Amino acid sequence: MQISILSMIMGGLLSLSLKTQDRIRRDLVGNTSTSAMAEAYTKQRDENADLRKQVSQLRILNQNYAEEMAKEGGNSTKVIARELQKVNTLAGLTPVTGPGVIVTLRDSKKQPEKPAGMSDPAWQELTADYLIHDANIRDVVNELKNAGAEAISINDQRVVSSTAIRCVGNNVHVNAVPTAGSPVIIRAIGDPDLIQSGLLMRGGIKDHFVDQEMINVDKATLLTLPAFSGATPLRFAKPAPEKAEQTQRESEAAAKAIQGGTQ
């Protein structure tokens, strides 16, 4: 019974995602005027916010049922519940807490003055490195992962496998949610000393900024990161068949051989 309830909740999450995608296509196809697209964007933005709340509520409900299964079910049910909790945690679908670091990225205050007669495009190109861009955020996230971060959020948006970090106009979007501009706050759970030293070491990510005051790394004894609030439907990826296990083992063996050769 409990497993059936969990299946219904996960089905609801998938249904919300697919309905949202279908609604976007229906609203935009056939009417591409600027005013219509602006109206559709505003409407969709508000609906997405509501859907994220619904997804979060369903995930909390899902987590509560899983915890009840772990407490009250039989041995096999408890094992399933524990594995489900572990998978959800690794996938970023549950809030997590622990020590780590807080990385603050902000636009530089040392931008040079605009020379007289310089065109706006040339001025933007000259000062581009003094502003925080999506590439800067991606680089920091990659360094955090390399330093052993176990969970990461950007402006309270949880980073998961499907997270996109990209510029849309003059703003950076994370999980299709616009950031508030500078500063950008990145929180990462992991060994604070190891992560901080990895980010601040000489020749590391900090030296990539034209102004090193654009990045600040503080250790934190306790952080709480939110769960991913978007939907996670899989429409194309499927579990590999049993015959693919041999290919997987060969791939892992090749990776170990390469690592052994580089040591």
N, C-alpha and C positions, 0 to 999 in steps of 0.2 A: 504494500500500500504506500509506504513512504517513498520507495523508489519511483512509483507511478507519479506521485506528487512532484518529485524532483523533475521527472521527465516533462510534466506539464509546464512547469515553470520555465525550463530551458526552451521548450517549444514556444512559450510566450515571448521570450527574448528574441528568438529568431523571427517570429512573426512581426514584431515591432520593427525590426530592422528592414525586412523586405517591404513592409507597407510604406515605410518612409521613402525608400528608394523608388518605389512605384509612384508615389505621390509627387516626388520631384520631377520625374519624367512627364507625368500627366500635366503638371502645372506649366511646364516650360515649353513642351512641344506644341507648335502651331501658333505661338504668340511670342515673338522675340523683340517686341518694341522695348525701348529703354525703360519706360514707365512700368510696363507690365513685368519686366524682369526684376526691376527694383522692388515692386510690390510682392512678387513671388519670393524674392530673396528674404525680405522682411518676414513674410508669413512663415517661410520654411525655417528661418532662424528661430522664431518663437516656438514653432512646433518641435524642432529638434531639442530645444531646452526642456520642454515638457516631457518629451520621450526619454531624455537622459534621466530625468527624475523617476520616470516609471521603471526604467531599466535598473536604476540604483535600488529602488524599492523591491523589485523582484529578486535582485541578487541578495539583498539582505534577507528576504524571506527564504531564499534558497539556502543561504548560509545557516539560518536558524534550523531549518529542517535537517540539514546535514549534521549539525551539532546534536540534535535530538536523536538522530539515528546512531551517532557514535556513543551516546549515553545509554539508550534503551534497547537497541537492536541486539540480535544474536551476534556471534563471533564474525560470521561472514559479512553481515551488514555493517558491523563496526569497522571492519577492514576496508570495505567499499567507501564508507563515509570518510575515514581518515585519508584514503587516497584521493578522494574528491576534493577535500579541503586542501591537500598538498598541491594538487594540480591547479586549483583555482588561485592559490597563493602565487605559484610560479608564473601563472598566466596574467597576474596583475588584476584579478577579478575580486580580490578582497583587500580591505585596508590592511596595512602592515605597520609595525612600529619597531623601533630599534635605534641604536646609535648611528651616527653618520656625519655628513657634512652638508653645509648650505653654501651653494655657489651663487654669487650675485654678479650678473653681467649688466653693465650699464654703458650708455653712450659716453664717449670721452668729453671732458670739459676743456680739452686742449686743442680743439679744432682750429686750424689757421684761419685768419680773416680772408674774406673773399677779395682777391685783387681787382682793382678797377678795370672794367672792360671785359672781364672774364664771363663767358656765357654760362647759363645755368647748368647745361649738361656737363661742361668741363668742370664746373665747381662741384657738382655732385660726384663726379669721378674722383676728383682730388680728395674729397672728404669721406669717401665711402668707407675707408678703413677705420674711421673714427666713430662709426656707428655699429651697433650690434645687428648682425644679419642671421638668417637661418643657418648659414654654413658655420658660424661661430658656435651656435647652440648645438648643432649636430656634432661638431668636433669635441665639445666639452662632454656631451653624452657618451661618445665613443671612448674618451679617455676615462670617464667614470667606470664604464663597463670593464675596460682594460685593467683598471685598478682594483677590481673586485666588487664593485657596487652590486648589491643584490636586488635593489628596487630603486626606481628613479621617478621623480615627478618634475614637471616644468610648469610653473605658475598653477600648481594644484591639478594639472592634467597628468595622469599616470602614464608613464611610457611603457608600451607593450610592443609585441612583435609587429603590429599593424600601424603603429604610430607614425604619422607623417609630420615632418617639421619643414615648413616651406613658407616663403614670402608670398603674400597675396596683396598686391599693391604695395603700400608702405608699411604693412603690418605682417608680423610672423604668426602663422597659424600652427597650433599643435593639436592633433586629433580633430582637425577642422574647426577648432575653437580659436578665435583671435586672442593673442596676448594683449596686455594693456600697454605695450610698448616698453620703453626703458623705465625701470630696470626689469630684467628677467631673473626670476628666482628659481634655481634648480636645487632640489633636495635629493639626497642619495643616502640610502641605508647601507652600511657596511663598516669595515674597520676604519675609524676616523683618521688615525695616524697614517695608515697605508694610503688611503685615498688622497689625503691632503698633500702628502709628500710626493705622490705621483703627479698631481696637478701642478705643484709649485716647483718641481725640480728644474734645474738649469737645462735649457734646451727643450723644455716641455711645452705644454699648451699655453702657459702664461706668456712665454716669449714670442708667441705667434701674434700677440696683440701689439699694435703700434703704440699703444699707451697701456702700460701694465696695470694702471689703476682701473681699467675697464673690467677687470676680473678680480673678485675677492672670494677667498675660500675660508670658511669658519667651521671648526669642529663643533658637533652637537652631541650631547649625551643621550638625547631622546628625541626622535622624530616620529611623526605619524603621517604616512602617505595615504591618500584616498585611493579607493578602487577605481579602475577604469570605468568610465561612465557611458561609454559607447557600446554599440552592439558588435558582436563578433561572429557573424554568420560565415560558414564555409560553404561556398557554392561550387567550387571546383576541386579543392584539395580533398582527397579521400585517403583513408588508411591504406597503406601499401599491401598488396597481396603477399601470401606466405613466400612465394617464389622470389620476392624482392629482398628477403632477409639475407640471402647470400650476397647480393649486391651491396647491401648495407655493411655487412661484415668486411667485404673487400675494401670498401671506402674507408672504414675505420682503420683497417690494417695499413692502408696506404698513408693515411694521415699520421699514424704512429711512426711509420718508417721515415717520413719526411722530418718529423720532429726529432727523431733520433739522429738523423743526419746533420741537423743544424746545431746539435748540442756539442 
